[in-house]
Each structure stands twice: as C-alpha cells, then as structure tokens.
Amino acid sequence: MPDPGIGEIVATVWEAHMGKKPTDNIFNSRAFFFSMNEDGFKESSEGGRVFEHTIEFAENSNFHSYGEMDELDTTRIPVFDAARWDQKTAAGTIVFSELELLRARDGKIDLVAEKIENGKDSHIADMNRQLLGSASTGTDVVGIQVIISTTPTTSVSVGGINGGTFPFWLNRQNSGAQSVSAFDNLRSAMTTTYNECSLGGVKNTPRWVMSDRASFQGYEQILVAIEQIAEAKMKLDSDIAFKNEMLKFKGAQMFFDEDAPAGNMYFYNNVNLKVDYLAGGWMKQFPQRDPYNQLTQVNKIMTVFALATNARRHLGVVNAIS
C-alpha cells in the first residue's frame, strides 16, 4: 500500500457534513450589551470631540417666602452644567489569505460569511466586556463598575464630576451580604436600592436588574416556591420553576451576564444610562482591502462609543451578595 495510506473509504467517500453553519462553542450571552442595545439606551451624535450630557444640579434658591414689602432676591443662580465622556474606539480585523479563499470556494460552509459573522460576534463580546469593566482611563470605555460604583463615596471622578464634592452625582449602593443564612439580606437590599434609584418610587425606576449567575440564582432561591400544574393537550404537566425571562423585580426585567462582576447586582434604566456613539460609527464595516505586500484580504469593523450617565443617583448596585 503506497503512502500516505489514508485508507480506501477515506479516499473515496465524502464526509457526511451536517448543518450549514458552524455551531457556537465559545461566545457567552453578552446580555448586558444586548440590554443596552434596546430602544432608548443607545444615543447617537453627529460629531464632536466628546459626548456631553447637560445636567441640572441645583434649585434656584431665589424662590422662598417673602414679607409684604421685601425686595425679591435677584441673585443669578447657576443650575446647569455638563458631564463629559471620552469617546473610545473598539475595532478589529477579519483576514483571509488568497489561498484560503480559493480552497473554500466549494467548501462545507460559506467561509467568508461565517468568518465575518464571527468577527461581528467577537466585536460585540469585546464591547460587552468593556462595558462591564472597571476601566476609568486608557483605551477601554469607562465601565459600569466605575459609573455604578460599589464604593461611590470614594470613587474617582466620573464624567468629569467628583461625587465626593457634589453628592448629587453619587450612585446608590447597598450591601447584600448575608447575616445568618444565604441571601437573607438580598431582598431588603434590592428593595432599598430600587426605591433609592427612583423618584417617589414611581419615576425613573430601574428597567433592568443585571447580575452574575450566582446572584441571579440567589434571588430565585428566596422567592416563594410555587408549584404549577397546567393542563395542556389533555395531559397534566407539572413545573416547579419559572422560566428565567419571567423573573422580575418590581417590574424590572432581571437577567445575568456571564461576564458580570461576581456578587454585584446592577439597577439601571434607559433614561439615565446610555451607550453614546458617533453616527456612522456603530459596528461600521469597511470595504474589503487588499494589502499591497500580502496575499490577503482584510475586513475591518469599528465602533466609536462610550458608556455614559446623565444622573448617577438613578443608578444603583447591591454588592457583596452572599
């Protein structure tokens, strides 16, 4: 038998290739990114050097009671300022060799389309990790761990405003650490944080509650156990748990993200937490290029964005959950 000796069956019979697309074995849910991709969370700008949100930070103290002939106070009271957020660039490339492209013309899958799809997913995964991160400087965006800090009174200046100097710029924070049994303080900490984030308990209320998986399961664990029996197609089906998408807290949708920091549960809404981006710069795909000194084709994807808030007091975190 001559080399290479791969065998008659291998030499004469094609593989029974199943499916038309590769099966994902690597990407996490990227749930926080997709929650911020909902209507109202993303906000675009036609240009500019930084993303700026005008804020109202003071009452006009000229308004108070006066005597019959008292002179009105005509002091000019500053009531507006701005929070500023540096624009950051997330980007990447998808590279094909010319030999690879020739070999894949009649391949098992559409190699070009699937590698570009993988590139998009990789770009989203990177942005999700940045949004969930603790970066306050550098090339990454300012992450949620900075904007919604577990130590707000000692956190660094955020958006150009120091919360230590200006208390209106502090996010809400409460401990969810257990006293006796697991998660015995979680419900009360969540209730306090939710109410602190809102106005009168009904305005600017959190829309999403995001955590790591262990904290999410801790919340589900403290719920009152309700066993359901439902009749379906003349057959009794029993179910002792609710689907995850049904879990809410005071109407706020709850979910976990595999990349979220452990032991933290974040409360936010689409009015006061934003993903800002430059118009035309959201997951922008460039025309395929042919480098002059390589036998390759290069595709680029880029996003110019920032995670920003216009009112930290409406954002909160329950931390140290146990």
Secondary structure, DSSP 8 states (H G I E B T S, - for coil): --TT---HHHHHS------SS----S----HHHHHHTSTTTEEEES--SEEEEEEE----TT-S---TT----------EEEEEEE-EEEEEEEEEEHHHHHHTTT-SS-HHHHHHHHHHHHHHHHHHHHHTS--SSSSS---HHHHT-SSGGG---BTTB-TTT-GGG--EEEE---SSSTTTTHHHHHHHHHHHHSBTTTBS--SEEEE-HHHHHHHHHHS----EEEEETTEEEEESS--GGG-EETTEEEEE-TTS-TT-EEEE-TTTEEEEEETT-SSEE---B--TTSSEEEEEEEEEEEEEES-GGG-EEEES--
